[in-house]
């Protein structure tokens, strides 16, 4: 790994109410980009849905990105910004990079500070491989049980979806910069709304969790999911269609997990 791109990790504790949250700020030297990972302790989360009790467990401590991944970070991967001033390490060079997008469907809403969007499930996975190679850490998408644990554990019984995230009722039909909503009980932001978040999937049809800015609040919950449909890439003129981008899915993004 080139010394000019060594990973720097700064730790700090964030006090929220009576709880202290442990946060790592990760910065890739040579860029101005950093992002926060919040430590999520193991435990159990229970959600009551009418007569049904939903229980999710986290067996070991992990780290989850405080916000959805922004363009600030995603651009480094897409445009090879980490290779402009120095040759990439063999590990980084071995990761395939996406084709450059002709038009990003979410660009009209803004870019820096906004959630990266319209990447395919394959693309999201390759991004985590690149980030792992780049930092020496192990990044990946959350599993569905992990995502639901994060969601349930982070909510207060009195939580209101429109106060937690950007959905159809309050988004004005557009994406918003990350971090504008209050932190939840785990210190995470935008778990609901803005962009739906890819999670790991063993099924043929990948899916997102958390709803998005065009989705009705009543349809957004910790247990709901949105499988990919042909509409997400309807206007892609390429044959075959791009495996990197979704031409009509400005509402699809990702949040990342980091293992201890």
C-alpha positions in Angstrom: 0.0 0.0 0.0 1.3 3.4 -0.9 2.3 5.4 2.2 0.5 8.5 0.8 -2.8 6.7 1.1 -2.4 5.0 4.5 -5.6 4.9 6.5 -5.9 7.1 9.5 -8.5 6.3 12.1 -9.4 8.7 14.8 -11.5 7.5 17.7 -13.8 9.5 19.8 -16.8 9.1 22.1 -20.0 10.8 21.4 -22.3 11.3 24.4 -26.0 10.9 23.5 -28.3 11.2 26.5 -27.1 8.8 29.1 -25.3 6.6 26.6 -21.8 7.0 25.2 -21.3 6.0 21.6 -17.9 5.0 20.3 -17.1 6.4 16.9 -14.2 5.9 14.5 -13.6 8.6 12.0 -11.9 7.1 9.0 -9.9 9.2 6.5 -8.0 8.2 3.5 -4.9 10.4 3.4 -4.5 12.3 0.2 -8.2 13.2 0.1 -10.4 15.4 2.2 -12.9 12.7 2.6 -13.7 11.1 5.9 -16.7 9.2 7.3 -17.8 8.0 10.7 -18.3 4.4 11.8 -20.4 3.8 15.0 -19.7 0.9 17.3 -22.8 -1.3 17.7 -22.6 -3.6 20.7 -24.0 -7.1 20.5 -27.4 -7.7 22.0 -31.0 -8.5 21.2 -33.7 -6.2 19.8 -37.5 -6.9 20.0 -40.2 -5.4 17.9 -43.9 -5.9 18.6 -46.1 -6.0 15.4 -49.6 -6.5 16.6 -49.7 -10.1 17.9 -46.4 -10.9 16.3 -43.1 -10.5 18.2 -40.0 -9.9 16.0 -36.7 -10.6 17.6 -33.3 -9.9 16.1 -29.9 -10.6 17.7 -26.4 -9.3 17.1 -23.9 -12.0 18.2 -20.8 -9.8 18.1 -19.9 -6.2 18.2 -19.6 -4.5 14.8 -19.3 -1.1 13.3 -21.9 0.6 11.0 -21.6 3.8 9.0 -23.3 6.7 10.8 -24.9 7.8 7.5 -25.6 6.4 4.1 -22.4 6.4 1.9 -22.1 9.8 0.3 -20.8 10.7 -3.1 -17.8 12.3 -1.4 -16.6 8.8 -0.7 -18.1 6.9 -3.6 -16.6 9.3 -6.2 -13.1 8.2 -5.1 -13.9 4.6 -6.2 -15.9 5.6 -9.4 -13.4 8.1 -10.8 -10.2 6.6 -9.4 -9.4 9.7 -7.4 -7.1 7.7 -5.3 -4.9 6.8 -8.3 -4.3 10.4 -9.5 -1.2 11.1 -7.4 0.2 7.7 -6.8 0.0 4.1 -8.1 -2.5 2.0 -6.3 -1.4 -1.0 -4.2 -1.8 -4.4 -5.9 -4.8 -5.1 -3.7 -6.5 -1.9 -4.8 -5.5 -2.4 -8.4 -7.1 -5.9 -8.4 -10.6 -4.6 -7.7 -12.6 -3.8 -10.9 -13.9 -0.3 -11.2 -17.2 0.8 -12.7 -17.8 2.3 -16.0 -18.2 6.1 -15.9 -21.9 7.0 -15.8 -23.3 9.0 -18.6 -25.9 10.6 -16.4 -26.6 10.0 -12.8 -30.3 10.0 -12.1 -29.9 11.6 -8.6 -27.4 14.3 -9.7 -30.2 16.9 -10.1 -30.7 16.9 -6.4 -27.1 17.7 -5.5 -23.8 15.8 -5.1 -21.4 16.4 -2.3 -22.9 15.5 1.0 -25.8 13.7 -0.7 -26.1 9.9 -0.5 -24.5 8.0 -3.4 -27.3 6.4 -5.4 -28.2 4.4 -8.5 -25.5 1.9 -8.1 -26.4 -1.8 -8.7 -26.1 -4.5 -6.0 -23.0 -5.8 -7.8 -21.5 -2.3 -7.8 -22.2 -1.8 -4.1 -20.4 -5.1 -3.3 -17.4 -4.1 -5.4 -17.2 -0.7 -3.6 -16.9 -2.5 -0.3 -14.1 -4.7 -1.7 -12.3 -1.6 -2.9 -12.7 0.1 0.4 -11.4 -3.0 2.3 -8.4 -3.2 0.0 -7.8 0.5 0.4 -8.0 0.6 4.2 -6.9 -2.8 5.3 -10.2 -3.1 7.1 -13.0 -5.5 6.3 -16.0 -3.6 5.0 -19.2 -5.2 3.6 -22.9 -4.7 3.2 -25.0 -5.5 6.2 -26.9 -8.7 6.3 -30.7 -8.4 6.5 -30.8 -9.5 10.2 -28.1 -7.1 11.0 -29.9 -4.3 9.3 -33.2 -5.1 11.1 -31.3 -5.3 14.4 -29.8 -1.9 13.8 -33.2 -0.5 12.9 -35.2 -1.9 15.8 -32.5 -1.2 18.4 -32.2 2.4 17.3 -35.8 3.3 17.5 -37.7 4.8 20.4 -41.2 3.4 21.1 -42.5 6.9 20.2 -40.4 7.4 17.0 -42.2 8.9 14.0 -41.0 8.0 10.6 -41.2 11.5 9.1 -39.1 12.8 12.0 -36.4 10.1 11.4 -36.0 10.2 7.7 -36.9 11.6 4.2 -40.0 9.9 2.8 -42.7 10.9 0.4 -44.6 13.0 2.9 -41.6 15.3 3.7 -39.0 14.9 1.0 -40.5 17.2 -1.6 -39.7 14.4 -4.1 -36.0 14.8 -3.8 -32.9 13.4 -2.0 -31.5 15.4 0.9 -28.0 15.7 2.3 -27.2 13.0 4.9 -27.2 13.9 8.5 -30.0 16.4 8.5 -32.2 14.2 10.7 -31.6 13.5 14.4 -29.5 10.6 15.4 -31.3 7.5 16.6 -30.6 5.6 19.9 -27.5 4.0 18.3 -26.1 7.2 17.0 -27.0 6.5 13.4 -28.8 8.8 11.0 -31.1 8.3 8.0 -31.9 4.7 8.7 -35.3 5.4 7.2 -35.9 7.1 3.9 -33.6 9.1 1.5 -32.1 6.1 -0.3 -33.0 2.4 0.2 -30.0 0.6 1.4 -28.6 -2.6 -0.2 -28.1 -5.5 2.1 -26.5 -8.9 1.4 -28.7 -11.3 -0.4 -28.4 -14.9 -1.4 -31.6 -14.7 -3.5 -31.6 -14.2 -7.3 -33.3 -10.8 -6.8 -31.4 -8.4 -4.5 -33.3 -6.0 -2.3 -33.0 -2.8 -0.2 -34.1 -2.0 3.3 -35.3 1.2 4.9 -37.5 2.8 2.2 -36.7 5.9 0.3 -37.6 9.4 -0.5 -40.5 8.5 -2.8 -42.0 5.9 -0.5 -45.0 6.5 1.7 -44.2 6.5 5.4 -46.8 3.9 6.1 -44.8 1.4 3.9 -41.5 2.1 5.6 -40.6 -0.2 8.6 -37.7 -2.2 10.0 -39.0 -5.4 8.5 -40.1 -4.2 5.1 -37.9 -4.6 2.0 -37.9 -3.6 -1.6 -36.8 -6.2 -4.2 -35.2 -4.9 -7.4 -37.6 -4.7 -10.3 -37.0 -4.0 -14.1 -38.3 -0.5 -13.5 -35.0 0.3 -11.7 -33.1 0.1 -15.0 -35.8 0.6 -17.6 -34.2 3.4 -19.6 -30.6 2.0 -19.8 -30.0 2.0 -23.6 -27.2 -0.5 -23.4 -27.5 -4.2 -24.4 -26.9 -5.9 -22.1 -27.8 -3.3 -19.5 -25.1 -2.0 -17.3 -24.1 -4.2 -14.3 -22.8 -1.2 -12.5 -25.6 1.4 -12.7 -29.4 1.6 -12.4 -30.6 4.2 -14.8 -33.9 4.9 -13.0 -33.2 4.2 -9.4 -32.0 7.4 -7.7 -33.6 6.1 -4.6 -31.1 3.2 -4.2 -27.9 3.5 -2.1 -26.0 1.8 0.6 -24.8 1.8 4.2 -21.7 -0.2 5.2 -20.6 -2.4 8.0 -17.0 -2.9 9.3 -16.0 -5.9 11.2 -14.0 -5.7 14.4 
